[in-house]
Amino acid sequence: MKEIREEKKIGEGVGFERIRRITGYLVGTTDRFNNAKRAEEKDRVKHNTKGLDCTC
Protein backbone atom coordinates (compact mmCIF):
# COMPACT_ATOMS: atom_id res chain seq x y z
CA MET A 1 0.00 0.00 0.00
CA LYS A 2 1.33 3.44 -0.94
CA GLU A 3 1.48 6.04 1.84
CA ILE A 4 0.22 9.51 0.93
CA ARG A 5 2.09 12.19 2.84
CA GLU A 6 1.30 15.90 2.77
CA GLU A 7 4.31 18.17 2.77
CA LYS A 8 4.12 21.46 4.63
CA LYS A 9 6.22 24.48 3.85
CA ILE A 10 8.46 25.90 6.54
CA GLY A 11 6.59 28.58 8.46
CA GLU A 12 3.17 27.57 7.13
CA GLY A 13 0.46 28.36 9.65
CA VAL A 14 2.73 30.64 11.70
CA GLY A 15 1.40 34.12 12.37
CA PHE A 16 3.35 37.12 11.09
CA GLU A 17 3.49 40.52 12.71
CA ARG A 18 5.10 43.54 11.10
CA ILE A 19 7.55 45.44 13.28
CA ARG A 20 8.45 49.04 12.44
CA ARG A 21 11.21 51.24 13.78
CA ILE A 22 9.76 54.68 14.38
CA THR A 23 11.87 57.43 15.95
CA GLY A 24 14.13 54.87 17.57
CA TYR A 25 11.39 52.67 19.01
CA LEU A 26 10.17 49.29 17.77
CA VAL A 27 6.43 49.42 17.18
CA GLY A 28 4.21 46.43 16.43
CA THR A 29 0.94 48.15 15.60
CA THR A 30 -0.07 51.71 14.89
CA ASP A 31 -3.39 51.53 16.74
CA ARG A 32 -2.11 53.83 19.51
CA PHE A 33 -0.97 56.55 17.08
CA ASN A 34 -2.76 59.88 17.05
CA ASN A 35 -4.05 61.33 13.77
CA ALA A 36 -0.88 63.35 13.10
CA LYS A 37 1.42 60.32 13.52
CA ARG A 38 -0.86 58.17 11.33
CA ALA A 39 -0.77 60.85 8.60
CA GLU A 40 3.03 61.05 8.88
CA GLU A 41 3.34 57.28 8.49
CA LYS A 42 0.96 57.28 5.51
CA ASP A 43 2.93 60.04 3.73
CA ARG A 44 6.30 58.29 4.03
CA VAL A 45 8.06 57.06 0.91
CA LYS A 46 7.83 53.28 0.61
CA HIS A 47 10.98 51.55 -0.62
CA ASN A 48 11.30 48.08 -2.07
CA THR A 49 14.12 45.89 -3.34
CA LYS A 50 12.28 44.52 -6.37
CA GLY A 51 14.46 44.65 -9.45
CA LEU A 52 17.71 45.32 -7.60
CA ASP A 53 20.65 43.13 -8.53
CA CYS A 54 22.28 41.99 -5.31
CA THR A 55 25.30 39.72 -5.59
CA CYS A 56 25.67 39.14 -1.89
mmCIF file of the N, C-alpha and C atoms, coordinates in Angstrom:
data_MODEL
# 
_entry.id   MODEL 
# 
loop_
_atom_site.group_PDB 
_atom_site.id 
_atom_site.type_symbol 
_atom_site.label_atom_id 
_atom_site.label_alt_id 
_atom_site.label_comp_id 
_atom_site.label_asym_id 
_atom_site.label_entity_id 
_atom_site.label_seq_id 
_atom_site.pdbx_PDB_ins_code 
_atom_site.Cartn_x 
_atom_site.Cartn_y 
_atom_site.Cartn_z 
_atom_site.occupancy 
_atom_site.B_iso_or_equiv 
_atom_site.pdbx_formal_charge 
_atom_site.auth_seq_id 
_atom_site.auth_comp_id 
_atom_site.auth_asym_id 
_atom_site.auth_atom_id 
_atom_site.pdbx_PDB_model_num 
ATOM 1   N N  . MET A 1 1  ? 0.842  -1.177 0.000  1.00 0.00 ? 1  MET A N  1 
ATOM 2   C CA . MET A 1 1  ? 0.000  0.000  0.000  1.00 0.00 ? 1  MET A CA 1 
ATOM 3   C C  . MET A 1 1  ? 0.892  1.246  0.000  1.00 0.00 ? 1  MET A C  1 
ATOM 4   N N  . LYS A 1 2  ? 0.552  2.218  -0.816 1.00 0.00 ? 2  LYS A N  1 
ATOM 5   C CA . LYS A 1 2  ? 1.332  3.438  -0.936 1.00 0.00 ? 2  LYS A CA 1 
ATOM 6   C C  . LYS A 1 2  ? 0.860  4.458  0.102  1.00 0.00 ? 2  LYS A C  1 
ATOM 7   N N  . GLU A 1 3  ? 1.809  5.035  0.813  1.00 0.00 ? 3  GLU A N  1 
ATOM 8   C CA . GLU A 1 3  ? 1.477  6.035  1.836  1.00 0.00 ? 3  GLU A CA 1 
ATOM 9   C C  . GLU A 1 3  ? 1.438  7.425  1.202  1.00 0.00 ? 3  GLU A C  1 
ATOM 10  N N  . ILE A 1 4  ? 0.353  8.147  1.440  1.00 0.00 ? 4  ILE A N  1 
ATOM 11  C CA . ILE A 1 4  ? 0.219  9.514  0.933  1.00 0.00 ? 4  ILE A CA 1 
ATOM 12  C C  . ILE A 1 4  ? 0.601  10.453 2.073  1.00 0.00 ? 4  ILE A C  1 
ATOM 13  N N  . ARG A 1 5  ? 1.573  11.296 1.804  1.00 0.00 ? 5  ARG A N  1 
ATOM 14  C CA . ARG A 1 5  ? 2.089  12.187 2.840  1.00 0.00 ? 5  ARG A CA 1 
ATOM 15  C C  . ARG A 1 5  ? 2.014  13.629 2.347  1.00 0.00 ? 5  ARG A C  1 
ATOM 16  N N  . GLU A 1 6  ? 1.375  14.481 3.126  1.00 0.00 ? 6  GLU A N  1 
ATOM 17  C CA . GLU A 1 6  ? 1.304  15.899 2.772  1.00 0.00 ? 6  GLU A CA 1 
ATOM 18  C C  . GLU A 1 6  ? 2.556  16.602 3.250  1.00 0.00 ? 6  GLU A C  1 
ATOM 19  N N  . GLU A 1 7  ? 3.131  17.413 2.392  1.00 0.00 ? 7  GLU A N  1 
ATOM 20  C CA . GLU A 1 7  ? 4.308  18.174 2.772  1.00 0.00 ? 7  GLU A CA 1 
ATOM 21  C C  . GLU A 1 7  ? 3.884  19.592 3.113  1.00 0.00 ? 7  GLU A C  1 
ATOM 22  N N  . LYS A 1 8  ? 4.403  20.084 4.226  1.00 0.00 ? 8  LYS A N  1 
ATOM 23  C CA . LYS A 1 8  ? 4.123  21.460 4.633  1.00 0.00 ? 8  LYS A CA 1 
ATOM 24  C C  . LYS A 1 8  ? 5.355  22.308 4.379  1.00 0.00 ? 8  LYS A C  1 
ATOM 25  N N  . LYS A 1 9  ? 5.122  23.545 4.044  1.00 0.00 ? 9  LYS A N  1 
ATOM 26  C CA . LYS A 1 9  ? 6.220  24.482 3.854  1.00 0.00 ? 9  LYS A CA 1 
ATOM 27  C C  . LYS A 1 9  ? 6.666  25.005 5.211  1.00 0.00 ? 9  LYS A C  1 
ATOM 28  N N  . ILE A 1 10 ? 7.925  25.339 5.306  1.00 0.00 ? 10 ILE A N  1 
ATOM 29  C CA . ILE A 1 10 ? 8.458  25.896 6.544  1.00 0.00 ? 10 ILE A CA 1 
ATOM 30  C C  . ILE A 1 10 ? 7.743  27.215 6.835  1.00 0.00 ? 10 ILE A C  1 
ATOM 31  N N  . GLY A 1 11 ? 7.260  27.363 8.051  1.00 0.00 ? 11 GLY A N  1 
ATOM 32  C CA . GLY A 1 11 ? 6.587  28.585 8.464  1.00 0.00 ? 11 GLY A CA 1 
ATOM 33  C C  . GLY A 1 11 ? 5.102  28.613 8.148  1.00 0.00 ? 11 GLY A C  1 
ATOM 34  N N  . GLU A 1 12 ? 4.598  27.593 7.478  1.00 0.00 ? 12 GLU A N  1 
ATOM 35  C CA . GLU A 1 12 ? 3.174  27.569 7.126  1.00 0.00 ? 12 GLU A CA 1 
ATOM 36  C C  . GLU A 1 12 ? 2.340  27.499 8.398  1.00 0.00 ? 12 GLU A C  1 
ATOM 37  N N  . GLY A 1 13 ? 1.348  28.352 8.498  1.00 0.00 ? 13 GLY A N  1 
ATOM 38  C CA . GLY A 1 13 ? 0.464  28.360 9.649  1.00 0.00 ? 13 GLY A CA 1 
ATOM 39  C C  . GLY A 1 13 ? 0.984  29.189 10.813 1.00 0.00 ? 13 GLY A C  1 
ATOM 40  N N  . VAL A 1 14 ? 2.151  29.820 10.638 1.00 0.00 ? 14 VAL A N  1 
ATOM 41  C CA . VAL A 1 14 ? 2.732  30.644 11.699 1.00 0.00 ? 14 VAL A CA 1 
ATOM 42  C C  . VAL A 1 14 ? 2.310  32.091 11.462 1.00 0.00 ? 14 VAL A C  1 
ATOM 43  N N  . GLY A 1 15 ? 1.822  32.736 12.502 1.00 0.00 ? 15 GLY A N  1 
ATOM 44  C CA . GLY A 1 15 ? 1.400  34.124 12.375 1.00 0.00 ? 15 GLY A CA 1 
ATOM 45  C C  . GLY A 1 15 ? 2.572  35.052 12.109 1.00 0.00 ? 15 GLY A C  1 
ATOM 46  N N  . PHE A 1 16 ? 2.321  36.154 11.432 1.00 0.00 ? 16 PHE A N  1 
ATOM 47  C CA . PHE A 1 16 ? 3.352  37.122 11.089 1.00 0.00 ? 16 PHE A CA 1 
ATOM 48  C C  . PHE A 1 16 ? 2.915  38.491 11.564 1.00 0.00 ? 16 PHE A C  1 
ATOM 49  N N  . GLU A 1 17 ? 3.798  39.176 12.258 1.00 0.00 ? 17 GLU A N  1 
ATOM 50  C CA . GLU A 1 17 ? 3.486  40.522 12.714 1.00 0.00 ? 17 GLU A CA 1 
ATOM 51  C C  . GLU A 1 17 ? 4.573  41.460 12.218 1.00 0.00 ? 17 GLU A C  1 
ATOM 52  N N  . ARG A 1 18 ? 4.157  42.551 11.624 1.00 0.00 ? 18 ARG A N  1 
ATOM 53  C CA . ARG A 1 18 ? 5.099  43.537 11.095 1.00 0.00 ? 18 ARG A CA 1 
ATOM 54  C C  . ARG A 1 18 ? 5.616  44.408 12.233 1.00 0.00 ? 18 ARG A C  1 
ATOM 55  N N  . ILE A 1 19 ? 6.924  44.585 12.281 1.00 0.00 ? 19 ILE A N  1 
ATOM 56  C CA . ILE A 1 19 ? 7.553  45.442 13.281 1.00 0.00 ? 19 ILE A CA 1 
ATOM 57  C C  . ILE A 1 19 ? 8.155  46.633 12.544 1.00 0.00 ? 19 ILE A C  1 
ATOM 58  N N  . ARG A 1 20 ? 7.917  47.829 13.053 1.00 0.00 ? 20 ARG A N  1 
ATOM 59  C CA . ARG A 1 20 ? 8.454  49.042 12.435 1.00 0.00 ? 20 ARG A CA 1 
ATOM 60  C C  . ARG A 1 20 ? 9.359  49.747 13.438 1.00 0.00 ? 20 ARG A C  1 
ATOM 61  N N  . ARG A 1 21 ? 10.352 50.426 12.927 1.00 0.00 ? 21 ARG A N  1 
ATOM 62  C CA . ARG A 1 21 ? 11.209 51.241 13.785 1.00 0.00 ? 21 ARG A CA 1 
ATOM 63  C C  . ARG A 1 21 ? 10.834 52.687 13.523 1.00 0.00 ? 21 ARG A C  1 
ATOM 64  N N  . ILE A 1 22 ? 10.221 53.302 14.521 1.00 0.00 ? 22 ILE A N  1 
ATOM 65  C CA . ILE A 1 22 ? 9.757  54.678 14.379 1.00 0.00 ? 22 ILE A CA 1 
ATOM 66  C C  . ILE A 1 22 ? 10.399 55.512 15.468 1.00 0.00 ? 22 ILE A C  1 
ATOM 67  N N  . THR A 1 23 ? 11.130 56.525 15.059 1.00 0.00 ? 23 THR A N  1 
ATOM 68  C CA . THR A 1 23 ? 11.866 57.432 15.950 1.00 0.00 ? 23 THR A CA 1 
ATOM 69  C C  . THR A 1 23 ? 12.623 56.681 17.040 1.00 0.00 ? 23 THR A C  1 
ATOM 70  N N  . GLY A 1 24 ? 13.282 55.598 16.642 1.00 0.00 ? 24 GLY A N  1 
ATOM 71  C CA . GLY A 1 24 ? 14.133 54.872 17.571 1.00 0.00 ? 24 GLY A CA 1 
ATOM 72  C C  . GLY A 1 24 ? 13.441 53.811 18.393 1.00 0.00 ? 24 GLY A C  1 
ATOM 73  N N  . TYR A 1 25 ? 12.143 53.654 18.243 1.00 0.00 ? 25 TYR A N  1 
ATOM 74  C CA . TYR A 1 25 ? 11.391 52.668 19.011 1.00 0.00 ? 25 TYR A CA 1 
ATOM 75  C C  . TYR A 1 25 ? 10.829 51.590 18.075 1.00 0.00 ? 25 TYR A C  1 
ATOM 76  N N  . LEU A 1 26 ? 10.793 50.358 18.547 1.00 0.00 ? 26 LEU A N  1 
ATOM 77  C CA . LEU A 1 26 ? 10.169 49.292 17.774 1.00 0.00 ? 26 LEU A CA 1 
ATOM 78  C C  . LEU A 1 26 ? 8.680  49.276 18.080 1.00 0.00 ? 26 LEU A C  1 
ATOM 79  N N  . VAL A 1 27 ? 7.873  49.329 17.040 1.00 0.00 ? 27 VAL A N  1 
ATOM 80  C CA . VAL A 1 27 ? 6.427  49.422 17.182 1.00 0.00 ? 27 VAL A CA 1 
ATOM 81  C C  . VAL A 1 27 ? 5.780  48.273 16.425 1.00 0.00 ? 27 VAL A C  1 
ATOM 82  N N  . GLY A 1 28 ? 4.905  47.525 17.086 1.00 0.00 ? 28 GLY A N  1 
ATOM 83  C CA . GLY A 1 28 ? 4.210  46.425 16.433 1.00 0.00 ? 28 GLY A CA 1 
ATOM 84  C C  . GLY A 1 28 ? 2.994  46.879 15.663 1.00 0.00 ? 28 GLY A C  1 
ATOM 85  N N  . THR A 1 29 ? 2.149  47.663 16.282 1.00 0.00 ? 29 THR A N  1 
ATOM 86  C CA . THR A 1 29 ? 0.941  48.146 15.604 1.00 0.00 ? 29 THR A CA 1 
ATOM 87  C C  . THR A 1 29 ? 0.868  49.659 15.733 1.00 0.00 ? 29 THR A C  1 
ATOM 88  N N  . THR A 1 30 ? 0.073  50.252 14.870 1.00 0.00 ? 30 THR A N  1 
ATOM 89  C CA . THR A 1 30 ? -0.071 51.713 14.893 1.00 0.00 ? 30 THR A CA 1 
ATOM 90  C C  . THR A 1 30 ? -1.403 52.132 15.509 1.00 0.00 ? 30 THR A C  1 
ATOM 91  N N  . ASP A 1 31 ? -2.064 51.222 16.200 1.00 0.00 ? 31 ASP A N  1 
ATOM 92  C CA . ASP A 1 31 ? -3.391 51.534 16.736 1.00 0.00 ? 31 ASP A CA 1 
ATOM 93  C C  . ASP A 1 31 ? -3.350 52.589 17.845 1.00 0.00 ? 31 ASP A C  1 
ATOM 94  N N  . ARG A 1 32 ? -2.200 52.820 18.448 1.00 0.00 ? 32 ARG A N  1 
ATOM 95  C CA . ARG A 1 32 ? -2.107 53.835 19.513 1.00 0.00 ? 32 ARG A CA 1 
ATOM 96  C C  . ARG A 1 32 ? -1.633 55.180 18.987 1.00 0.00 ? 32 ARG A C  1 
ATOM 97  N N  . PHE A 1 33 ? -1.416 55.290 17.669 1.00 0.00 ? 33 PHE A N  1 
ATOM 98  C CA . PHE A 1 33 ? -0.966 56.548 17.076 1.00 0.00 ? 33 PHE A CA 1 
ATOM 99  C C  . PHE A 1 33 ? -2.102 57.558 17.050 1.00 0.00 ? 33 PHE A C  1 
ATOM 100 N N  . ASN A 1 34 ? -1.753 58.837 17.229 1.00 0.00 ? 34 ASN A N  1 
ATOM 101 C CA . ASN A 1 34 ? -2.757 59.882 17.054 1.00 0.00 ? 34 ASN A CA 1 
ATOM 102 C C  . ASN A 1 34 ? -2.860 60.186 15.552 1.00 0.00 ? 34 ASN A C  1 
ATOM 103 N N  . ASN A 1 35 ? -3.793 61.048 15.181 1.00 0.00 ? 35 ASN A N  1 
ATOM 104 C CA . ASN A 1 35 ? -4.050 61.334 13.767 1.00 0.00 ? 35 ASN A CA 1 
ATOM 105 C C  . ASN A 1 35 ? -2.827 61.899 13.051 1.00 0.00 ? 35 ASN A C  1 
ATOM 106 N N  . ALA A 1 36 ? -2.064 62.747 13.728 1.00 0.00 ? 36 ALA A N  1 
ATOM 107 C CA . ALA A 1 36 ? -0.881 63.350 13.104 1.00 0.00 ? 36 ALA A CA 1 
ATOM 108 C C  . ALA A 1 36 ? 0.171  62.284 12.800 1.00 0.00 ? 36 ALA A C  1 
ATOM 109 N N  . LYS A 1 37 ? 0.417  61.365 13.731 1.00 0.00 ? 37 LYS A N  1 
ATOM 110 C CA . LYS A 1 37 ? 1.418  60.318 13.521 1.00 0.00 ? 37 LYS A CA 1 
ATOM 111 C C  . LYS A 1 37 ? 0.955  59.338 12.440 1.00 0.00 ? 37 LYS A C  1 
ATOM 112 N N  . ARG A 1 38 ? -0.345 59.048 12.392 1.00 0.00 ? 38 ARG A N  1 
ATOM 113 C CA . ARG A 1 38 ? -0.861 58.172 11.328 1.00 0.00 ? 38 ARG A CA 1 
ATOM 114 C C  . ARG A 1 38 ? -0.684 58.823 9.957  1.00 0.00 ? 38 ARG A C  1 
ATOM 115 N N  . ALA A 1 39 ? -0.935 60.129 9.865  1.00 0.00 ? 39 ALA A N  1 
ATOM 116 C CA . ALA A 1 39 ? -0.768 60.851 8.603  1.00 0.00 ? 39 ALA A CA 1 
ATOM 117 C C  . ALA A 1 39 ? 0.700  60.866 8.194  1.00 0.00 ? 39 ALA A C  1 
ATOM 118 N N  . GLU A 1 40 ? 1.593  61.057 9.166  1.00 0.00 ? 40 GLU A N  1 
ATOM 119 C CA . GLU A 1 40 ? 3.027  61.050 8.876  1.00 0.00 ? 40 GLU A CA 1 
ATOM 120 C C  . GLU A 1 40 ? 3.459  59.695 8.333  1.00 0.00 ? 40 GLU A C  1 
ATOM 121 N N  . GLU A 1 41 ? 2.993  58.630 8.927  1.00 0.00 ? 41 GLU A N  1 
ATOM 122 C CA . GLU A 1 41 ? 3.345  57.278 8.488  1.00 0.00 ? 41 GLU A CA 1 
ATOM 123 C C  . GLU A 1 41 ? 2.804  57.005 7.080  1.00 0.00 ? 41 GLU A C  1 
ATOM 124 N N  . LYS A 1 42 ? 1.598  57.483 6.814  1.00 0.00 ? 42 LYS A N  1 
ATOM 125 C CA . LYS A 1 42 ? 0.961  57.285 5.506  1.00 0.00 ? 42 LYS A CA 1 
ATOM 126 C C  . LYS A 1 42 ? 1.711  58.032 4.402  1.00 0.00 ? 42 LYS A C  1 
ATOM 127 N N  . ASP A 1 43 ? 2.258  59.204 4.721  1.00 0.00 ? 43 ASP A N  1 
ATOM 128 C CA . ASP A 1 43 ? 2.930  60.045 3.730  1.00 0.00 ? 43 ASP A CA 1 
ATOM 129 C C  . ASP A 1 43 ? 4.377  59.631 3.463  1.00 0.00 ? 43 ASP A C  1 
ATOM 130 N N  . ARG A 1 44 ? 4.907  58.706 4.214  1.00 0.00 ? 44 ARG A N  1 
ATOM 131 C CA . ARG A 1 44 ? 6.303  58.285 4.034  1.00 0.00 ? 44 ARG A CA 1 
ATOM 132 C C  . ARG A 1 44 ? 6.496  57.586 2.693  1.00 0.00 ? 44 ARG A C  1 
ATOM 133 N N  . VAL A 1 45 ? 7.700  57.717 2.160  1.00 0.00 ? 45 VAL A N  1 
ATOM 134 C CA . VAL A 1 45 ? 8.060  57.061 0.911  1.00 0.00 ? 45 VAL A CA 1 
ATOM 135 C C  . VAL A 1 45 ? 8.299  55.589 1.215  1.00 0.00 ? 45 VAL A C  1 
ATOM 136 N N  . LYS A 1 46 ? 7.658  54.725 0.440  1.00 0.00 ? 46 LYS A N  1 
ATOM 137 C CA . LYS A 1 46 ? 7.826  53.283 0.607  1.00 0.00 ? 46 LYS A CA 1 
ATOM 138 C C  . LYS A 1 46 ? 8.922  52.812 -0.336 1.00 0.00 ? 46 LYS A C  1 
ATOM 139 N N  . HIS A 1 47 ? 9.883  52.072 0.184  1.00 0.00 ? 47 HIS A N  1 
ATOM 140 C CA . HIS A 1 47 ? 10.985 51.548 -0.615 1.00 0.00 ? 47 HIS A CA 1 
ATOM 141 C C  . HIS A 1 47 ? 10.813 50.056 -0.784 1.00 0.00 ? 47 HIS A C  1 
ATOM 142 N N  . ASN A 1 48 ? 11.298 49.524 -1.886 1.00 0.00 ? 48 ASN A N  1 
ATOM 143 C CA . ASN A 1 48 ? 11.303 48.078 -2.075 1.00 0.00 ? 48 ASN A CA 1 
ATOM 144 C C  . ASN A 1 48 ? 12.611 47.676 -2.729 1.00 0.00 ? 48 ASN A C  1 
ATOM 145 N N  . THR A 1 49 ? 12.875 46.392 -2.753 1.00 0.00 ? 49 THR A N  1 
ATOM 146 C CA . THR A 1 49 ? 14.116 45.892 -3.343 1.00 0.00 ? 49 THR A CA 1 
ATOM 147 C C  . THR A 1 49 ? 13.846 45.153 -4.650 1.00 0.00 ? 49 THR A C  1 
ATOM 148 N N  . LYS A 1 50 ? 12.632 45.226 -5.142 1.00 0.00 ? 50 LYS A N  1 
ATOM 149 C CA . LYS A 1 50 ? 12.277 44.517 -6.368 1.00 0.00 ? 50 LYS A CA 1 
ATOM 150 C C  . LYS A 1 50 ? 13.077 45.102 -7.540 1.00 0.00 ? 50 LYS A C  1 
ATOM 151 N N  . GLY A 1 51 ? 13.721 44.214 -8.288 1.00 0.00 ? 51 GLY A N  1 
ATOM 152 C CA . GLY A 1 51 ? 14.460 44.646 -9.449 1.00 0.00 ? 51 GLY A CA 1 
ATOM 153 C C  . GLY A 1 51 ? 15.908 45.003 -9.171 1.00 0.00 ? 51 GLY A C  1 
ATOM 154 N N  . LEU A 1 52 ? 16.323 45.021 -7.911 1.00 0.00 ? 52 LEU A N  1 
ATOM 155 C CA . LEU A 1 52 ? 17.712 45.320 -7.600 1.00 0.00 ? 52 LEU A CA 1 
ATOM 156 C C  . LEU A 1 52 ? 18.559 44.067 -7.788 1.00 0.00 ? 52 LEU A C  1 
ATOM 157 N N  . ASP A 1 53 ? 19.747 44.257 -8.306 1.00 0.00 ? 53 ASP A N  1 
ATOM 158 C CA . ASP A 1 53 ? 20.653 43.129 -8.527 1.00 0.00 ? 53 ASP A CA 1 
ATOM 159 C C  . ASP A 1 53 ? 21.633 43.066 -7.373 1.00 0.00 ? 53 ASP A C  1 
ATOM 160 N N  . CYS A 1 54 ? 21.414 42.149 -6.477 1.00 0.00 ? 54 CYS A N  1 
ATOM 161 C CA . CYS A 1 54 ? 22.282 41.993 -5.305 1.00 0.00 ? 54 CYS A CA 1 
ATOM 162 C C  . CYS A 1 54 ? 23.110 40.721 -5.479 1.00 0.00 ? 54 CYS A C  1 
ATOM 163 N N  . THR A 1 55 ? 24.411 40.876 -5.487 1.00 0.00 ? 55 THR A N  1 
ATOM 164 C CA . THR A 1 55 ? 25.298 39.719 -5.590 1.00 0.00 ? 55 THR A CA 1 
ATOM 165 C C  . THR A 1 55 ? 25.976 39.487 -4.247 1.00 0.00 ? 55 THR A C  1 
ATOM 166 N N  . CYS A 1 56 ? 25.161 39.325 -3.252 1.00 0.00 ? 56 CYS A N  1 
ATOM 167 C CA . CYS A 1 56 ? 25.669 39.140 -1.886 1.00 0.00 ? 56 CYS A CA 1 
ATOM 168 C C  . CYS A 1 56 ? 26.277 37.779 -1.707 1.00 0.00 ? 56 CYS A C  1 
# 
